[in-house]
């Protein structure tokens, strides 16, 4: 059994402890590229970086089309990996798109993305989870503050903080359509949350997380450490947001007419594969946390294809 | 019976019609002050204006103290004019503070405020509604888009668009703590909403408005007219936001640690007093819509007092 470096949900009260892993896992990250030394510095310090207009033009159009047609294809399907709005039956998320043997699988292996993940994580990588998300205008729901790593560690058995989320933003994100909010520097601290994980917690937590969320005092403390700042991932469609597995993030609801959609890949180091969940509970399903036949990604070159 | 110039909630579908009243009701507004011609232009064009840091220093501190102590005084009181959070019993709003025969009554008559209302509304004015609001951090609820005038007209019998809201902001408002959002220029159009007003609608509509809210197509159209822009009332504590009775506004929830509080006065022209509600229903209670003993405000000079 691997030592639990980040116990959580084991006490009745919350506690904040220091992160025990580096943020940049590669000594040569600042000279290797593709991210510049300044970009690596920013990511290390803040726990996220927005690469504006990473995808553009025809390639961005293609991405949007693929998202729309995948949504449409799944409209009348049911399955645990398809999350629908309880009231309207509209699709909100489709998981495991990196195994579609088609467009999104190819995108997840895109060498322009994978080389950045390798630069940061200091090893080959694989996809731990993927999904496409569609959040409608007018009725987009809030998502409360959380660290993904806390859940991945406790419920999935991810041993170390050596993973990151890559969100390819497919709609313009404004201040007023519920952009992702991030607490700068929060990835340097680990909030051991209070309470215990219920069985099959994921069945409700995908819509509203009840355990594993930080208490208000911890959140106040984290925001204080950031000098009172909360950053928002606003930018044009085609931007790519990278955020560290332990960065505290959330989003307000969206009453604007503007929907938000994105493609979401979680890259994990091949040296950080999942163990048994530290909660002692059953692992979550494969579509939420990949543990079968894990192989490092062999990057593919997409750009020429997209332009052909 | 006064002619209903702004019928609403009378059809099964929504419709957008032109505003039939001026926004600036005073021919000499641009030369009279206290607002400058540029400020009057901005208000006329957009339907709101934020006067940054209107109250400052000791006067602002006093305002905050009075709000806090009024909240405390009412903590263990009950009444229809005290709105509490259903789950926690915490106070969210206290109405009718302009009749407290003390600080807030005096503030509502402040000549620095009243002279602006007279400049815009072109007559003497009175307070139609007042309240202090406290929205906590972390769990501040969203408030969906609405025009106040639509409710004031249908449920209270306000004949014309000749009123405005004055919100004295007592906390710093950031992009990320759920600031009021406004659609520029929306006050020039009137959305006749669909449906019918239930009896005693106010009992639920103060927490969540169900009728009188614009449909999504109308909201899209209004935001399109504004070139896709939605403005946010962000600024330091002590700022004063003025917005026209018919300006479409709303706010997202607030998951940040930062609470929001304000003092809210609705000034109406003395020539625009309430008639019978155009819904044909019973009028709402006095604390929501003043109709008893209406007298024009005799402005008072507070600043010297505050500084003494």
HADDOCK unambig.tbl for C-alpha pairs under 7 A between the chains (distance, minus, plus):
assign (segid A and resid 144 and name CA) (segid B and resid 255 and name CA) 6.69 0.50 0.50
assign (segid A and resid 175 and name CA) (segid B and resid 175 and name CA) 6.70 0.50 0.50
assign (segid A and resid 176 and name CA) (segid B and resid 230 and name CA) 6.95 0.50 0.50
assign (segid A and resid 220 and name CA) (segid B and resid 257 and name CA) 5.88 0.50 0.50
assign (segid A and resid 230 and name CA) (segid B and resid 176 and name CA) 6.96 0.50 0.50
assign (segid A and resid 252 and name CA) (segid B and resid 252 and name CA) 6.46 0.50 0.50
assign (segid A and resid 252 and name CA) (segid B and resid 253 and name CA) 5.80 0.50 0.50
assign (segid A and resid 252 and name CA) (segid B and resid 254 and name CA) 6.56 0.50 0.50
assign (segid A and resid 252 and name CA) (segid B and resid 255 and name CA) 6.61 0.50 0.50
assign (segid A and resid 253 and name CA) (segid B and resid 252 and name CA) 5.79 0.50 0.50
assign (segid A and resid 253 and name CA) (segid B and resid 253 and name CA) 6.23 0.50 0.50
assign (segid A and resid 254 and name CA) (segid B and resid 252 and name CA) 6.56 0.50 0.50
assign (segid A and resid 255 and name CA) (segid B and resid 144 and name CA) 6.67 0.50 0.50
assign (segid A and resid 255 and name CA) (segid B and resid 252 and name CA) 6.60 0.50 0.50
assign (segid A and resid 257 and name CA) (segid B and resid 220 and name CA) 5.87 0.50 0.50
